[in-house]
Amino acid sequence: MRGRLLRQVGVLVLGSGVAQAIALACSPLVTRLYSPNDYAVITVFLAMTGVLLPFACGRYEVAIVVAGTDRHASALTALSFVVATIGALAVLVPVVVMWDEINEFLGCTELGRWVIAVPVMVLLGAYAMVGRYVANRRSAYRLISQYLVGQAAVSVALNLLLGYLGMGANGLLLANVTSVVLGTGWLLWSLRDDMSFALRGDLPAIKHVAHKYRDFPIFNATSTVLDALTLAMPVFFVARIMSQETLGQYGFMMRVAQAPFAIIGGAVTQVHLKHLSDLLRSGSPATPYLWKITLLLAAIALPPTVISVLWAPDLFALVFGSPWRRAGDLLAILMPAIGLQFIASALSPACGATGHNRLGAIWKLLAFGATLTTFCLIDAGAEGNTAFIALAWLNVILYGSYYCVIWYAVRYPRIQP
């Protein structure tokens, strides 16, 4: 069983790794075709999508994997599609009417009418999310990997082509939208048998699962909203109080810094949850295991952290071109916090596995409040490193405290064997 789990995780990691590798390998070419100002526009666009997407289906899609019967799983699939469609239409109306005011509020008027594409991207992303959970239930991990790699390849190819044609920010946006449209369409077509069965409209089953799994939209979605807002908040504040070029440098830096950690962290999270659950069920002490995996994650995070702090500006100028040296400066400031965030986030399933969901939710609420307060205290127009130093210290404190929450949850689990 353990060997099978590791093989499944390995397939997902390989797919995610190849997808990220394609994007990173082509980044030195892409950064020579687009300016930091171009990246600022796509950064705001993706941040808006990232805030809305995680809870677009009311988190009903998560229940697809744990549903007891295929009938319930199909009903949850249909319910997720309905919730996502209604939500996207509800967002589309005000965006179409007030797109100019929204851009002005976000501090990115260059986004223009592209903001109208945000609800469409949320809808397509939600459909793809449902498809991935259906594939997960079917153990179709190879399909998920093919989807990730294919979408990344299309996005990079279009970025290079449209950048060569001199389309600027419009090229980045068009490449992103097109790759999502094609990727989502291919994934749903590959799962067409499951999708057609789900969309036949078993209304009694849909009503039943909507009530049975009501905790997902009530509690799971709430914490997801806080997570999404907390992660996107720096983008929105940088867009409002700093120049467009600084926003582009920050957005590109975060993409480069988080890509390798996302690959490793995703794999560790899945294996960690399984192993921790096994220890708790057997009644074995889990604290020694937590220390061991913490040391392993720290060993992974330490080398890139040291390299980034010492040489990130020169490395970014060499690899991505001299206009991107500022992104290296920001990485040197933020990398220790990013490394600590990687460790805590990889271990975050501990709260759920130990029955401390409420404790985890309290931390997320406090993290959101602390982040909002910090940025509200930063002076508008700040262009130096002060704001980013404050953000680095804030995240060190937040994710250091999050690790303490995780340690407490593992040391005193509420779920008994």
C-alpha positions as CSV (number, residue, x, y, z in Angstrom):
1,M,0.0,0.0,0.0
2,R,2.8,2.4,0.9
3,G,4.7,1.6,-2.3
4,R,1.6,2.3,-4.3
5,L,1.1,5.6,-2.6
6,L,4.7,6.6,-3.3
7,R,4.3,5.6,-6.9
8,Q,1.1,7.7,-7.2
9,V,2.8,10.7,-5.6
10,G,5.8,10.2,-7.8
11,V,3.6,10.4,-11.0
12,L,2.1,13.7,-9.7
13,V,5.5,15.1,-8.7
14,L,6.9,14.2,-12.1
15,G,4.0,15.9,-13.9
16,S,4.2,19.0,-11.7
17,G,8.0,19.0,-12.0
18,V,8.1,18.8,-15.7
19,A,5.4,21.5,-16.0
20,Q,7.4,23.8,-13.7
21,A,10.7,22.9,-15.4
22,I,9.3,23.9,-18.8
23,A,8.2,27.3,-17.5
24,L,11.5,27.9,-15.6
25,A,13.7,26.7,-18.4
26,C,12.1,29.2,-20.9
27,S,12.0,32.1,-18.4
28,P,15.4,33.5,-19.6
29,L,13.9,33.8,-23.1
30,V,10.5,35.1,-21.9
31,T,12.1,37.8,-19.7
32,R,13.9,39.2,-22.7
33,L,10.7,39.5,-24.6
34,Y,8.6,41.1,-21.9
35,S,9.3,44.0,-19.5
36,P,8.6,44.2,-15.8
37,N,5.6,46.5,-16.6
38,D,4.2,43.7,-18.7
39,Y,4.6,41.2,-15.9
40,A,2.8,43.7,-13.5
41,V,-0.4,43.3,-15.5
42,I,-0.4,39.5,-15.5
43,T,0.5,39.5,-11.8
44,V,-2.6,41.4,-10.9
45,F,-4.7,39.3,-13.3
46,L,-3.5,36.0,-11.8
47,A,-3.9,37.4,-8.2
48,M,-7.6,38.2,-8.9
49,T,-8.1,34.8,-10.3
50,G,-6.3,33.2,-7.4
51,V,-8.5,34.9,-4.8
52,L,-11.7,33.7,-6.4
53,L,-10.8,30.2,-7.8
54,P,-10.1,28.2,-4.6
55,F,-13.7,28.5,-3.4
56,A,-15.5,28.8,-6.7
57,C,-17.1,25.4,-6.3
58,G,-18.0,25.9,-2.6
59,R,-15.3,23.3,-1.9
60,Y,-17.8,20.6,-2.8
61,E,-15.2,19.4,-5.3
62,V,-12.9,18.2,-2.4
63,A,-15.7,15.9,-1.3
64,I,-15.7,14.1,-4.6
65,V,-12.6,12.0,-3.5
66,V,-14.1,11.0,-0.1
67,A,-17.7,10.3,-1.3
68,G,-18.8,6.9,-0.2
69,T,-20.4,5.9,-3.5
70,D,-20.0,6.7,-7.2
71,R,-23.5,8.0,-7.2
72,H,-22.7,10.6,-4.6
73,A,-19.4,11.4,-6.3
74,S,-21.3,12.1,-9.6
75,A,-23.8,14.2,-7.7
76,L,-21.0,16.2,-6.1
77,T,-19.4,16.7,-9.6
78,A,-22.7,18.0,-10.9
79,L,-23.2,20.2,-7.9
80,S,-19.7,21.6,-8.2
81,F,-20.3,22.6,-11.8
82,V,-23.6,24.3,-10.9
83,V,-22.1,26.3,-8.0
84,A,-19.1,27.3,-10.1
85,T,-21.3,28.5,-13.0
86,I,-23.7,30.5,-10.7
87,G,-20.7,32.0,-8.9
88,A,-18.9,33.0,-12.1
89,L,-22.1,34.6,-13.6
90,A,-22.6,36.5,-10.3
91,V,-19.1,37.9,-10.6
92,L,-19.3,38.6,-14.3
93,V,-22.2,41.0,-14.1
94,P,-20.5,43.7,-11.8
95,V,-17.2,43.2,-13.6
96,V,-18.7,44.0,-17.0
97,V,-20.5,47.0,-15.6
98,M,-17.7,48.4,-13.4
99,W,-14.5,47.1,-15.1
100,D,-12.9,50.6,-15.2
101,E,-13.6,51.3,-11.6
102,I,-12.2,47.9,-10.6
103,N,-9.0,48.5,-12.4
104,E,-8.7,52.0,-10.8
105,F,-9.2,50.5,-7.4
106,L,-6.6,47.8,-8.0
107,G,-4.1,50.3,-9.2
108,C,-3.6,48.6,-12.6
109,T,-5.5,50.5,-15.3
110,E,-3.3,48.8,-17.9
111,L,-5.3,45.7,-17.3
112,G,-8.2,47.3,-19.2
113,R,-11.0,45.1,-20.4
114,W,-9.0,42.0,-19.7
115,V,-10.5,42.2,-16.2
116,I,-13.7,40.9,-17.7
117,A,-11.9,37.6,-18.5
118,V,-11.3,37.0,-14.7
119,P,-14.8,35.4,-14.1
120,V,-14.3,33.3,-17.3
121,M,-10.9,32.1,-16.0
122,V,-12.4,31.4,-12.6
123,L,-15.1,29.3,-14.3
124,L,-12.7,27.3,-16.4
125,G,-10.3,26.9,-13.5
126,A,-13.1,25.6,-11.4
127,Y,-14.1,23.1,-14.1
128,A,-10.5,21.9,-14.3
129,M,-10.4,21.6,-10.5
130,V,-13.4,19.4,-10.6
131,G,-11.9,17.3,-13.3
132,R,-8.7,16.8,-11.3
133,Y,-10.6,15.6,-8.3
134,V,-12.6,13.2,-10.5
135,A,-9.4,12.0,-11.9
136,N,-8.0,11.7,-8.4
137,R,-10.9,9.5,-7.4
138,R,-10.3,7.3,-10.4
139,S,-6.5,7.2,-9.6
140,A,-5.9,8.7,-13.0
141,Y,-2.7,10.4,-11.9
142,R,-1.1,10.0,-15.3
143,L,-3.9,12.0,-16.8
144,I,-3.4,14.8,-14.3
145,S,0.3,14.9,-15.0
146,Q,-0.4,15.0,-18.8
147,Y,-2.8,17.9,-18.2
148,L,-0.3,19.9,-16.2
149,V,2.6,19.4,-18.7
150,G,0.4,20.1,-21.7
151,Q,-1.0,23.3,-20.3
152,A,2.5,24.5,-19.3
153,A,3.9,23.7,-22.7
154,V,1.1,25.6,-24.6
155,S,1.4,28.6,-22.2
156,V,5.2,28.8,-22.7
157,A,5.0,28.4,-26.5
158,L,2.4,31.1,-26.8
159,N,4.4,33.4,-24.5
160,L,7.4,33.1,-26.7
161,L,5.5,33.5,-30.0
162,L,3.4,36.5,-28.8
163,G,6.4,38.1,-27.1
164,Y,8.4,37.8,-30.4
165,L,5.5,39.5,-32.1
166,G,5.8,42.4,-29.6
167,M,2.3,42.0,-28.0
168,G,3.6,42.9,-24.5
169,A,1.2,42.4,-21.6
170,N,-1.6,41.4,-24.0
171,G,0.6,38.5,-25.1
172,L,1.1,37.3,-21.6
173,L,-2.6,37.5,-20.9
174,L,-3.7,35.9,-24.1
175,A,-1.2,33.0,-23.6
176,N,-2.5,32.4,-20.1
177,V,-6.2,32.4,-21.1
178,T,-5.6,30.3,-24.2
179,S,-3.6,27.6,-22.3
180,V,-6.3,27.4,-19.6
181,V,-9.1,27.1,-22.2
182,L,-7.3,24.3,-24.1
183,G,-6.1,22.5,-21.0
184,T,-9.5,22.5,-19.3
185,G,-11.2,21.4,-22.5
186,W,-8.8,18.5,-23.0
187,L,-9.1,17.4,-19.4
188,L,-12.9,17.3,-19.4
189,W,-13.0,15.6,-22.8
190,S,-10.6,12.9,-21.4
191,L,-13.1,12.4,-18.5
192,R,-16.2,12.7,-20.7
193,D,-17.7,9.4,-19.6
194,D,-17.6,10.5,-15.9
195,M,-18.8,14.0,-16.9
196,S,-21.7,12.9,-19.0
197,F,-22.9,10.5,-16.2
198,A,-22.6,13.3,-13.6
199,L,-24.5,15.8,-15.8
200,R,-27.6,13.6,-16.3
201,G,-29.1,15.5,-13.4
202,D,-29.8,13.1,-10.5
203,L,-31.6,15.8,-8.6
204,P,-32.4,13.8,-5.4
205,A,-28.8,12.8,-5.1
206,I,-27.6,16.3,-5.7
207,K,-29.9,17.7,-2.9
208,H,-28.7,14.9,-0.6
209,V,-24.9,15.6,-1.0
210,A,-25.5,19.3,-0.8
211,H,-26.9,18.8,2.7
212,K,-24.6,16.0,3.7
213,Y,-21.4,17.8,2.8
214,R,-22.6,21.3,3.8
215,D,-19.6,21.7,6.1
216,F,-17.4,22.1,3.1
217,P,-18.8,25.4,1.9
218,I,-19.5,26.6,5.5
219,F,-16.1,25.9,7.1
220,N,-13.6,24.7,4.5
221,A,-14.5,27.5,2.0
222,T,-14.2,30.1,4.7
223,S,-10.7,29.2,5.6
224,T,-9.8,28.9,1.9
225,V,-11.0,32.5,1.4
226,L,-8.8,33.8,4.1
227,D,-5.8,31.8,2.7
228,A,-6.3,33.2,-0.8
229,L,-6.8,36.8,0.4
230,T,-3.7,36.6,2.7
231,L,-1.5,35.3,-0.1
232,A,-2.8,37.8,-2.7
233,M,-2.8,40.8,-0.5
234,P,0.9,41.8,-1.1
235,V,0.2,41.9,-4.8
236,F,-2.8,44.2,-4.4
237,F,-1.0,46.5,-2.0
238,V,2.2,46.7,-4.1
239,A,0.0,47.6,-7.1
240,R,-1.6,50.4,-5.1
241,I,1.3,51.9,-3.3
242,M,4.3,51.3,-5.6
243,S,5.2,51.6,-9.3
244,Q,4.1,49.2,-11.9
245,E,7.7,48.1,-12.6
246,T,8.1,47.2,-8.9
247,L,5.0,45.1,-9.0
248,G,6.2,43.3,-12.1
249,Q,9.6,42.6,-10.4
250,Y,7.8,41.3,-7.3
251,G,5.4,39.1,-9.3
252,F,8.2,37.5,-11.4
253,M,10.4,37.0,-8.3
254,M,7.6,35.1,-6.4
255,R,6.9,32.9,-9.5
256,V,10.6,31.9,-9.7
257,A,11.1,31.5,-6.0
258,Q,8.0,29.4,-5.3
259,A,8.1,27.1,-8.3
260,P,10.6,24.5,-7.0
261,F,9.2,24.7,-3.5
262,A,5.7,24.0,-4.9
263,I,6.8,20.8,-6.5
264,I,8.6,19.4,-3.4
265,G,6.0,20.8,-0.9
266,G,3.1,19.2,-2.8
267,A,4.7,15.8,-2.6
268,V,5.7,16.1,1.0
269,T,2.2,17.3,2.0
270,Q,0.6,14.2,0.6
271,V,3.1,11.7,2.0
272,H,3.2,13.6,5.4
273,L,-0.6,13.4,5.8
274,K,-0.7,9.7,5.1
275,H,2.2,8.9,7.5
276,L,1.0,11.2,10.3
277,S,-2.5,9.6,10.1
278,D,-1.0,6.1,10.3
279,L,1.0,7.1,13.4
280,L,-2.1,8.6,15.1
281,R,-4.2,5.6,14.3
282,S,-1.6,3.2,15.7
283,G,-1.3,5.3,18.9
284,S,2.4,5.9,18.3
285,P,4.0,9.2,19.4
286,A,4.2,11.5,16.3
287,T,6.4,14.2,17.7
288,P,9.7,12.4,16.9
289,Y,8.5,12.0,13.3
290,L,7.6,15.8,13.2
291,W,11.2,16.7,14.2
292,K,12.7,14.4,11.5
293,I,10.6,15.7,8.7
294,T,11.2,19.3,9.9
295,L,14.9,18.8,9.7
296,L,14.5,17.3,6.2
297,L,12.5,20.2,5.0
298,A,15.0,22.7,6.6
299,A,17.8,20.9,4.8
300,I,15.9,21.3,1.5
301,A,15.2,25.0,2.1
302,L,18.6,26.1,3.5
303,P,20.8,25.9,0.4
304,P,18.5,28.0,-1.9
305,T,17.9,30.4,1.0
306,V,21.7,31.0,1.5
307,I,22.4,31.3,-2.2
308,S,19.5,33.8,-2.7
309,V,20.5,36.0,0.2
310,L,24.1,36.2,-1.0
311,W,23.9,36.2,-4.7
312,A,20.2,36.6,-6.0
313,P,20.7,40.1,-7.6
314,D,23.7,39.0,-9.7
315,L,22.1,35.7,-10.6
316,F,18.9,37.3,-11.7
317,A,20.8,39.8,-13.8
318,L,22.8,37.1,-15.4
319,V,20.1,34.6,-16.1
320,F,17.1,36.8,-16.8
321,G,18.7,39.9,-18.0
322,S,19.9,43.1,-16.3
323,P,16.4,44.7,-16.1
324,W,15.4,42.0,-13.6
325,R,18.2,42.7,-11.0
326,R,15.6,44.4,-8.8
327,A,13.7,41.1,-8.6
328,G,16.9,39.5,-7.3
329,D,17.1,42.2,-4.6
330,L,13.6,41.4,-3.5
331,L,14.3,37.7,-3.4
332,A,17.4,38.3,-1.2
333,I,15.1,40.1,1.3
334,L,12.2,37.7,1.2
335,M,13.8,34.3,0.7
336,P,14.2,33.4,4.5
337,A,10.5,34.0,4.9
338,I,9.7,32.0,1.8
339,G,11.8,29.1,3.1
340,L,10.0,29.1,6.4
341,Q,6.7,29.4,4.7
342,F,7.6,26.3,2.7
343,I,8.3,24.3,5.8
344,A,5.2,25.3,7.7
345,S,2.9,24.9,4.6
346,A,4.2,21.4,3.8
347,L,3.3,20.3,7.4
348,S,0.0,22.2,7.5
349,P,-2.2,19.0,7.1
350,A,-1.3,18.2,10.7
351,C,-4.1,20.4,12.0
352,G,-6.7,18.5,10.1
353,A,-5.2,15.1,10.7
354,T,-5.0,15.7,14.5
355,G,-8.6,17.1,14.8
356,H,-7.3,20.7,15.4
357,N,-9.2,22.3,12.5
358,R,-10.5,25.1,14.7
359,L,-6.9,26.0,15.9
360,G,-5.8,26.1,12.3
361,A,-8.7,28.3,11.3
362,I,-7.9,30.7,14.2
363,W,-4.3,31.1,12.9
364,K,-5.5,31.8,9.4
365,L,-7.8,34.5,10.7
366,L,-5.0,36.1,12.7
367,A,-2.6,35.9,9.8
368,F,-5.1,37.7,7.5
369,G,-5.6,40.4,10.1
370,A,-1.9,40.9,10.7
371,T,-1.1,41.1,7.0
372,L,-3.9,43.6,6.4
373,T,-2.8,45.7,9.3
374,T,0.9,45.7,8.2
375,F,0.1,46.9,4.7
376,C,-2.3,49.5,6.0
377,L,0.5,51.0,8.0
378,I,2.9,51.2,5.1
379,D,3.0,54.7,3.5
380,A,1.6,55.1,0.0
381,G,4.3,55.7,-2.6
382,A,7.0,53.8,-0.8
383,E,9.5,52.5,-3.3
384,G,12.4,51.4,-1.1
385,N,12.9,48.1,0.6
386,T,11.1,49.1,3.8
387,A,7.8,47.5,2.8
388,F,9.4,44.3,1.7
389,I,11.5,44.1,4.8
390,A,8.3,44.5,6.9
391,L,6.6,41.8,4.8
392,A,9.6,39.4,5.3
393,W,9.5,39.9,9.1
394,L,5.8,39.5,9.2
395,N,5.9,36.2,7.3
396,V,8.8,35.0,9.5
397,I,6.7,35.7,12.6
398,L,3.5,34.3,11.1
399,Y,4.9,31.0,9.8
400,G,7.1,30.6,12.8
401,S,3.9,30.8,14.9
402,Y,2.2,28.4,12.5
403,Y,4.9,25.9,13.0
404,C,4.3,26.2,16.8
405,V,0.6,25.5,16.2
406,I,1.5,22.4,14.1
407,W,3.8,21.2,16.8
408,Y,1.0,21.6,19.5
409,A,-1.5,19.8,17.3
410,V,0.9,16.9,16.8
411,R,1.9,16.8,20.5
412,Y,-1.7,16.9,21.8
413,P,-3.9,15.4,19.1
414,R,-7.7,15.4,19.6
415,I,-8.1,12.3,17.4
416,Q,-7.4,9.3,19.5
417,P,-6.6,5.8,18.1
